[in-house]
Amino acid sequence: MVARHLKANAGLIRDYFSVISGSAGRLVISLAYFVALANTLSIAEFGLFATASATGVVLSRLVSFGFVSPLYRISTVKPQLIGAYTGGFLAAVVVSLPIFMLAAYLAHLVFFGTDLALGTFAIIVAAEALLWRSLEVVVIVNNGLNRFGRAALLVIIGTALRAAAAVLFAFSTVTTLAAWSWWYAGANGVAMVIAIVFFYPKVRLRLVPQLYRRRLADSFAVTGAEMLFYVQSELDKLLVLAVGGPQTAGVYAIIMRLVDLTALPVRSFNMMLVQKLMRTPDMLKSLKIRGGLEVGVFLVSTLGLAALAVFLHIFPRALGGNVASVVSLLPLVLLVPGLRNLIEYQAEILYARGQSGLRAMNLALLGLAKAGLLSWILVVFLDTHDWMIWLNAMFAALYLLSTYLTYRAIRKPARRV
């Protein structure tokens, strides 16, 4: 029975391993990048960089106003129109730039103030939101075309360039955050050029406005949903910086960077699931399938962090001196990766079913709940490490809310976009 099941899904399994190969390569290289950078910058500077980078990730979803979603859908179902939708995407990028720049300025004003120079912040955010996001768009299009191996290779190349920049920066004579921002922008810029020149499908760019009008509602809904998703995902870094200052933000950034490593194989799985749900949106009607998928995501994530915590307990300085000073806190957040990855997985379900509006509403509620809970935890428990233990309870509450909202939403019919 197992053999028959594997044979029937051989193509899907092969595709997943093509995708996961990129994640595995990215995992190893990301670790080198993290070790080099976290042990070169001071903990406070690393916290400022991680928070500015997270801000760039959030603001990158404003760029093009979500038109990457129609581009991905077209590459999945009607690849002959990629040229027309690429033209629309580039036009949307240009139109969105003033809004992006204003949002970036306001974010710096509210969260960073005098802790981080505006110029350094601008370079980091631009590198993340414009340069690295462009590489991600090329990866998304290749995945839509089922070119998973090429997409995985591009991810590895881009991550390797950033890791190489971090290693070279560690051996440079000037190791300030301001200097690193230029290294970071340079690595992301080279990665973007390689992605566009060598990995984007050869198409003739066209502008066909009549094709885009019916896609605008989906684009704006995706923009709102992704902004809200990344706000609720990255809000913790901003709040920790605002309440605890750069040093606490640095400790938190190191812990959450290690937690992030557990999400890479899960995100590969999410991407494959999204494509399958686009074609068979009623696949999750079975309670057994839904439960099995959620248990799998939780176990893979939790066991990944547990294995990392055990390894670092035995070899505490394996990732460098700065990391060694905080690795003892890892067991305090043992349940966070599984719960956080499940929230991300549930958001992807609604996107795949074309329910972007409901996804945006759900993420708005989750973002508000997270802001309230985390603010309370930081104010009450910041003076001790108890605030990290409470993160498990916070993510458990957010997961329960997400589960209720998501599975109530999928009772409605899927919407083809």
C-alpha positions as CSV (number, residue, x, y, z in Angstrom):
1,M,0.0,0.0,0.0
2,V,2.8,2.4,0.9
3,A,4.7,1.5,-2.3
4,R,1.5,2.2,-4.4
5,H,1.0,5.5,-2.6
6,L,4.7,6.6,-3.2
7,K,4.4,5.6,-6.9
8,A,1.2,7.5,-7.4
9,N,2.8,10.6,-5.9
10,A,6.3,10.2,-7.3
11,G,6.2,13.5,-9.2
12,L,5.0,15.4,-6.2
13,I,7.7,13.8,-4.0
14,R,10.4,14.6,-6.5
15,D,9.3,18.2,-6.8
16,Y,9.3,18.6,-3.0
17,F,12.8,17.2,-2.7
18,S,13.9,19.7,-5.5
19,V,12.4,22.5,-3.4
20,I,13.7,21.2,-0.1
21,S,17.2,20.9,-1.6
22,G,17.1,24.7,-1.9
23,S,16.0,25.0,1.7
24,A,18.7,22.6,3.0
25,G,21.3,24.5,1.1
26,R,19.9,27.8,2.3
27,L,19.8,26.5,5.9
28,V,23.5,25.7,5.9
29,I,24.5,29.0,4.2
30,S,22.1,31.0,6.4
31,L,23.8,29.6,9.4
32,A,27.2,30.7,8.2
33,Y,25.7,34.1,7.4
34,F,24.2,34.4,10.9
35,V,27.3,33.2,12.7
36,A,29.6,35.6,10.9
37,L,27.3,38.6,11.4
38,A,26.0,38.0,14.9
39,N,29.6,37.6,16.2
40,T,31.0,40.7,14.3
41,L,28.4,43.3,15.1
42,S,27.7,44.0,18.8
43,I,24.5,42.4,20.2
44,A,22.8,45.8,20.2
45,E,23.8,46.5,16.6
46,F,22.7,43.1,15.5
47,G,19.3,43.8,17.1
48,L,19.1,47.1,15.2
49,F,20.0,45.4,12.0
50,A,17.6,42.5,12.5
51,T,14.8,45.0,13.3
52,A,15.5,47.2,10.3
53,S,15.7,44.2,8.1
54,A,12.3,43.0,9.4
55,T,10.9,46.4,8.7
56,G,12.2,46.1,5.1
57,V,10.5,42.7,4.8
58,V,7.1,44.2,5.9
59,L,7.5,47.2,3.7
60,S,8.5,45.1,0.7
61,R,4.9,43.9,0.5
62,L,3.9,47.5,-0.4
63,V,6.1,47.3,-3.5
64,S,4.0,46.6,-6.6
65,F,0.8,46.7,-4.4
66,G,0.6,42.9,-4.4
67,F,0.9,42.4,-8.2
68,V,3.3,39.6,-7.7
69,S,0.2,37.5,-6.8
70,P,-1.4,37.7,-10.3
71,L,2.1,37.2,-11.8
72,Y,2.5,34.0,-9.7
73,R,-1.0,32.7,-10.6
74,I,-0.4,33.4,-14.3
75,S,2.9,31.6,-14.2
76,T,1.2,28.6,-12.6
77,V,-1.9,28.3,-15.0
78,K,-1.2,30.5,-18.1
79,P,2.5,30.9,-18.6
80,Q,2.1,32.3,-22.1
81,L,1.0,35.6,-20.4
82,I,4.1,36.0,-18.2
83,G,5.4,38.8,-20.5
84,A,2.2,40.8,-20.2
85,Y,2.0,40.4,-16.4
86,T,5.7,41.1,-15.9
87,G,5.1,44.5,-17.6
88,G,2.2,45.1,-15.3
89,F,4.3,44.1,-12.3
90,L,7.1,46.6,-13.2
91,A,4.6,49.4,-13.8
92,A,3.0,48.6,-10.3
93,V,6.5,48.8,-8.7
94,V,7.1,52.3,-10.1
95,V,3.6,53.5,-9.0
96,S,4.1,52.1,-5.5
97,L,7.6,53.6,-4.8
98,P,6.4,57.0,-3.3
99,I,4.1,55.1,-0.8
100,F,6.9,52.7,0.1
101,M,9.3,55.6,0.7
102,L,6.8,57.5,2.9
103,A,6.0,54.3,4.9
104,A,9.7,53.7,5.4
105,Y,10.3,57.2,6.7
106,L,7.4,57.0,9.2
107,A,8.6,53.6,10.4
108,H,12.0,55.0,11.2
109,L,10.5,58.0,12.9
110,V,8.2,55.8,15.1
111,F,10.5,52.9,16.0
112,F,14.2,53.8,15.6
113,G,14.6,57.5,16.3
114,T,18.2,58.3,17.3
115,D,19.1,54.6,17.8
116,L,19.8,54.1,14.1
117,A,20.8,56.8,11.5
118,L,18.2,57.4,8.8
119,G,20.7,56.8,6.0
120,T,21.8,53.4,7.4
121,F,18.2,52.4,7.9
122,A,17.3,53.5,4.3
123,I,20.1,51.4,2.8
124,I,19.0,48.3,4.8
125,V,15.3,48.7,4.0
126,A,16.0,49.3,0.3
127,A,18.3,46.3,0.1
128,E,15.6,44.1,1.6
129,A,12.4,45.5,0.0
130,L,13.7,46.3,-3.5
131,L,16.8,44.2,-4.2
132,W,16.1,40.9,-2.3
133,R,12.4,41.1,-3.0
134,S,13.2,41.2,-6.8
135,L,15.1,38.0,-6.4
136,E,12.1,36.5,-4.5
137,V,9.8,37.4,-7.4
138,V,12.1,35.5,-9.8
139,V,12.0,32.5,-7.5
140,I,8.2,32.8,-7.3
141,V,7.8,32.8,-11.0
142,N,10.1,29.8,-11.4
143,N,8.1,27.9,-8.8
144,G,4.9,28.8,-10.7
145,L,6.5,27.3,-13.8
146,N,7.4,24.1,-11.9
147,R,11.1,24.9,-12.3
148,F,11.7,24.0,-8.7
149,G,15.4,23.1,-9.2
150,R,16.2,26.4,-10.8
151,A,14.3,28.3,-8.1
152,A,16.2,26.3,-5.4
153,L,19.5,27.0,-7.0
154,L,18.7,30.8,-7.2
155,V,17.8,30.8,-3.5
156,I,21.1,29.1,-2.6
157,I,23.1,31.6,-4.8
158,G,21.4,34.6,-3.3
159,T,21.9,33.4,0.3
160,A,25.5,32.4,-0.5
161,L,26.2,35.9,-1.7
162,R,24.9,37.4,1.5
163,A,26.9,34.9,3.6
164,A,30.0,35.7,1.6
165,A,29.5,39.4,2.2
166,A,29.1,38.7,6.0
167,V,32.3,36.7,6.1
168,L,34.3,39.3,4.2
169,F,32.8,42.0,6.4
170,A,33.9,40.1,9.5
171,F,37.5,40.3,8.3
172,S,37.3,43.9,7.2
173,T,38.8,46.8,9.1
174,V,35.5,48.7,9.7
175,T,32.9,46.5,11.4
176,T,30.2,49.1,12.2
177,L,26.5,48.7,11.3
178,A,26.8,51.6,8.9
179,A,29.6,49.8,7.0
180,W,27.7,46.5,7.0
181,S,24.6,48.2,5.4
182,W,26.7,48.9,2.3
183,W,28.0,45.3,2.2
184,Y,24.5,44.1,2.6
185,A,23.1,46.2,-0.2
186,G,26.0,45.2,-2.5
187,A,25.4,41.5,-2.0
188,N,21.6,41.8,-2.5
189,G,22.2,43.9,-5.7
190,V,24.5,41.3,-7.2
191,A,22.0,38.6,-6.3
192,M,19.2,40.5,-8.0
193,V,21.2,41.0,-11.2
194,I,22.0,37.3,-11.4
195,A,18.4,36.4,-10.8
196,I,17.0,38.7,-13.6
197,V,19.7,37.9,-16.2
198,F,20.1,34.2,-15.8
199,F,16.9,32.9,-14.1
200,Y,13.9,34.9,-15.3
201,P,12.1,33.3,-18.3
202,K,12.9,35.0,-21.6
203,V,9.7,37.0,-22.4
204,R,8.7,40.0,-24.4
205,L,7.5,42.7,-21.9
206,R,4.1,44.1,-22.7
207,L,1.6,46.4,-20.9
208,V,-2.0,45.2,-21.3
209,P,-4.1,47.3,-18.9
210,Q,-7.3,45.5,-19.8
211,L,-5.8,42.2,-18.4
212,Y,-5.0,43.8,-15.1
213,R,-8.3,45.4,-14.1
214,R,-9.9,42.2,-13.0
215,R,-6.8,41.2,-11.0
216,L,-6.5,44.4,-9.1
217,A,-8.9,43.3,-6.3
218,D,-6.8,40.2,-5.7
219,S,-3.6,42.3,-5.8
220,F,-4.8,44.8,-3.2
221,A,-6.2,42.0,-1.0
222,V,-2.9,40.2,-1.2
223,T,-1.0,43.4,-0.3
224,G,-3.2,44.0,2.7
225,A,-3.0,40.3,3.8
226,E,0.8,40.1,3.3
227,M,1.4,43.4,5.1
228,L,-0.7,42.3,8.0
229,F,0.9,38.8,8.0
230,Y,4.4,40.3,8.2
231,V,3.4,43.0,10.6
232,Q,2.0,40.3,13.0
233,S,5.1,38.1,12.2
234,E,7.7,40.9,12.7
235,L,5.9,43.1,15.1
236,D,7.6,41.4,18.1
237,K,11.0,42.7,17.0
238,L,9.8,46.3,16.8
239,L,8.0,46.1,20.1
240,V,11.0,44.5,21.8
241,L,13.2,47.3,20.5
242,A,10.7,50.0,21.5
243,V,10.2,48.7,25.0
244,G,13.5,46.9,25.8
245,G,16.0,48.9,23.8
246,P,18.7,47.7,21.3
247,Q,20.5,45.3,23.7
248,T,17.3,43.3,24.5
249,A,16.3,43.5,20.8
250,G,19.7,41.9,20.0
251,V,19.2,39.0,22.4
252,Y,15.6,38.5,21.0
253,A,16.8,38.7,17.4
254,I,19.4,36.0,18.0
255,I,16.9,33.7,19.6
256,M,14.3,34.3,16.9
257,R,16.9,33.8,14.1
258,L,17.6,30.4,15.5
259,V,13.8,29.7,15.6
260,D,13.5,30.9,12.0
261,L,15.9,28.1,10.9
262,T,13.2,25.6,11.7
263,A,10.7,27.2,9.3
264,L,12.7,26.6,6.1
265,P,11.5,23.0,5.4
266,V,8.0,24.0,6.4
267,R,7.9,26.9,4.0
268,S,8.9,24.6,1.2
269,F,6.0,22.3,2.1
270,N,3.6,25.3,2.3
271,M,4.6,26.4,-1.3
272,M,3.9,22.9,-2.7
273,L,0.6,22.8,-0.8
274,V,-0.5,26.2,-2.1
275,Q,-0.1,25.0,-5.7
276,K,-2.0,21.8,-5.0
277,L,-4.8,23.7,-3.4
278,M,-5.0,26.1,-6.3
279,R,-5.9,23.1,-8.5
280,T,-7.9,21.1,-5.9
281,P,-9.3,23.6,-3.4
282,D,-11.5,21.1,-1.6
283,M,-8.6,18.9,-0.6
284,L,-8.8,20.0,3.1
285,K,-12.4,19.0,3.7
286,S,-11.2,15.8,5.4
287,L,-10.6,16.4,9.1
288,K,-8.0,13.5,9.1
289,I,-5.9,15.3,6.4
290,R,-6.1,18.6,8.1
291,G,-5.1,17.2,11.5
292,G,-2.3,15.1,10.0
293,L,-0.8,18.1,8.2
294,E,-0.9,20.3,11.3
295,V,0.6,17.6,13.6
296,G,3.4,17.2,11.0
297,V,4.2,20.9,10.8
298,F,4.2,21.2,14.6
299,L,6.4,18.1,15.2
300,V,9.0,19.0,12.5
301,S,9.3,22.5,13.8
302,T,9.5,21.6,17.5
303,L,11.9,18.7,17.0
304,G,14.1,21.0,14.9
305,L,14.5,23.5,17.7
306,A,14.9,20.8,20.3
307,A,17.8,19.2,18.3
308,L,19.4,22.6,17.9
309,A,19.1,23.4,21.6
310,V,20.7,20.0,22.6
311,F,23.6,20.6,20.1
312,L,24.3,24.1,21.5
313,H,24.0,22.8,25.1
314,I,26.9,20.3,24.3
315,F,28.8,22.8,22.1
316,P,27.8,26.2,23.4
317,R,30.4,28.1,21.4
318,A,29.7,26.4,18.1
319,L,28.0,29.5,16.7
320,G,30.4,32.0,18.3
321,G,30.7,34.0,21.5
322,N,27.8,36.4,21.1
323,V,25.4,33.5,20.3
324,A,26.8,31.5,23.2
325,S,25.8,34.2,25.6
326,V,22.1,33.6,24.8
327,V,21.7,29.9,23.7
328,S,20.7,28.9,27.3
329,L,17.4,30.7,26.6
330,L,16.5,28.4,23.7
331,P,14.6,25.8,25.8
332,L,12.4,28.7,27.1
333,V,10.8,29.1,23.6
334,L,10.6,25.4,22.6
335,L,6.9,25.6,21.5
336,V,7.2,28.8,19.6
337,P,8.5,27.5,16.2
338,G,5.7,24.9,15.9
339,L,2.9,27.3,16.8
340,R,4.3,30.2,14.7
341,N,4.8,27.9,11.6
342,L,1.2,26.6,12.0
343,I,-0.1,30.2,11.9
344,E,1.9,30.8,8.7
345,Y,0.6,27.5,7.3
346,Q,-3.0,28.4,8.0
347,A,-2.6,31.8,6.3
348,E,-1.3,30.1,3.2
349,I,-4.4,27.8,3.0
350,L,-6.6,30.9,2.6
351,Y,-4.4,32.4,-0.1
352,A,-4.3,29.2,-2.1
353,R,-8.2,29.0,-2.0
354,G,-8.4,32.6,-3.3
355,Q,-9.8,33.9,0.0
356,S,-7.4,36.8,0.2
357,G,-9.9,39.2,1.7
358,L,-10.7,36.8,4.6
359,R,-7.0,36.2,5.0
360,A,-6.4,39.9,5.4
361,M,-9.2,40.2,8.0
362,N,-7.8,37.2,10.0
363,L,-4.3,38.6,9.9
364,A,-5.5,42.0,11.1
365,L,-7.1,40.3,14.1
366,L,-4.0,38.2,14.8
367,G,-1.8,41.3,14.5
368,L,-3.9,43.2,17.0
369,A,-4.0,40.3,19.4
370,K,-0.2,39.8,19.1
371,A,0.5,43.5,19.7
372,G,-1.7,43.5,22.9
373,L,-0.4,40.3,24.3
374,L,3.3,41.0,23.6
375,S,3.0,44.6,25.0
376,W,1.6,43.2,28.2
377,I,4.3,40.5,28.5
378,L,7.1,43.0,27.9
379,V,5.8,45.5,30.4
380,V,5.1,42.9,33.1
381,F,7.9,40.4,32.7
382,L,10.8,42.3,30.9
383,D,13.0,42.5,34.0
384,T,13.3,38.7,34.1
385,H,13.6,36.0,31.5
386,D,10.0,35.0,32.3
387,W,8.9,37.1,29.4
388,M,10.4,34.5,27.0
389,I,8.5,31.6,28.7
390,W,5.3,33.6,28.2
391,L,6.0,33.7,24.5
392,N,4.9,30.1,24.3
393,A,1.5,31.0,25.9
394,M,1.1,34.0,23.6
395,F,1.7,31.9,20.4
396,A,-0.6,29.2,21.7
397,A,-3.4,31.8,22.1
398,L,-2.6,33.2,18.6
399,Y,-2.7,29.7,17.1
400,L,-6.1,28.9,18.6
401,L,-7.5,32.2,17.3
402,S,-6.0,31.5,13.9
403,T,-7.4,28.0,13.8
404,Y,-10.9,29.2,14.6
405,L,-10.7,31.9,12.0
406,T,-9.1,29.8,9.3
407,Y,-11.3,26.7,9.5
408,R,-14.4,28.8,9.8
409,A,-13.4,30.5,6.6
410,I,-12.7,27.4,4.5
411,R,-16.3,26.3,5.1
412,K,-17.1,28.9,2.4
413,P,-16.6,27.9,-1.2
414,A,-13.1,28.4,-2.7
415,R,-12.8,31.3,-5.1
416,R,-10.9,30.9,-8.3
417,V,-8.8,34.0,-9.2
